[in-house]
Amino acid sequence: MTSIRCILVNYRTPPEMLRRCLASITGSAGAFSAVTIVDNASGEDTLDEIGTEFPQVQVIQSNRNLGFAAAVNLALAGTGEEMVLLLNTDAVLRPEALARLAATLEAAGRGCAGVAPKMMSSAHPGIIDAAGTVMPGHGAPFNRGIGQCDLGQYDFSEEVAGVCFGAALIRRELFSPGKVGPLYEDYFLYFEDSDWCMRATSQGYFFLTAPDAIVDHVHSGVIRHEPLDFKYKLVELNTLKIVVRTFASRRRVAAIVASRCARLLARTFIRRRYVAANLATLAEFTGSLPRLLCERRALRTLRVTGDGHVFRLAEGEDAYFDTVGYKPHRCLESLIATYERLLGQNEPSAGKILAALYGLRQEAAGGGPLPRGKYAELLADAPPCVKELLDCAAQEIGRGAQD
């Protein structure tokens, strides 16, 4: 039987949320799982109770908040299992999910670095949270399929640019020095997964999805109440870092850095938004640039392939999710993207529905409200999430027409 170690990083996770997560792991069928929790100095007694309820769980207490990457590396140092399941504490494995992930990774061969489940939104039924990750050429990674209604458009295993470490099964050996290596600890939070996956693909490894392995996830369920400017700064700073460290083309790196820094300056001095966070991002990035360039040169010696294939995997993908309100964008474009993908899979009804959606988009562009009768009949048998999305889109377009 394949040996699997599950690693969770805890920082003030609500107790019931953590219990649901652990119960889904320890109750997983068909795969052995040992569990390690690294507690990032939460300063609470929750884990004392958890240790009593789940005695098989190993707890590592940190005396300070290490961030996600350093906490995972700390847990990895004491593991010898063949595979590692990285899982957020706001996620829950459905039955058979772990076994299906392991089966997919085993069948894929040694060249497959890791496997992504299909993550579904716990807060918004029928909405996808991630089916792997996307790395577009402009350098801002996102969860593949996020915000889309799940109509089966991602229901076959296929290659992806990377996996979201909110739920992913990885080959343990690849975290070793001389392989892909440990997570990059200068990412306190966000994009440590995309950095690792870019390093893996540059060394010739690949990633797959396992859509029959389902994980329910409360998007940013633990950290959503942290200050917005704190999260904004980390996203902006880490995007610059990942581009400099892992993108192959120097010309592309220079163009992205110039564009993103110009945008930060414009937000600071013209729009006057996130002023302190923008200035802190620019100062920290500038200060770290010499080190980042040294790390870039070291990573280039391990590179065996360019980034073109990774960027091509991003074609046709977009994010339909509000990262401030933590809810899907209820818009026509989301449905169009879904049905375009289904059309490419030869779904019989997709062409007719897609043609109607194109017509609705054209009418909306003309400034008028969406004709409800037209789309109501068309989508009479559609799942509830599709009807809700289209109703919300119609209301939004109607408000715009009145303004």
Summary of the structure (lengths in Angstrom):
residues: 403
radius of gyration: 21.8
end to end distance: 62.5
largest distance: 62.5
contacts: 1333
relative contact order: 0.11
helix: 45%
strand: 18%
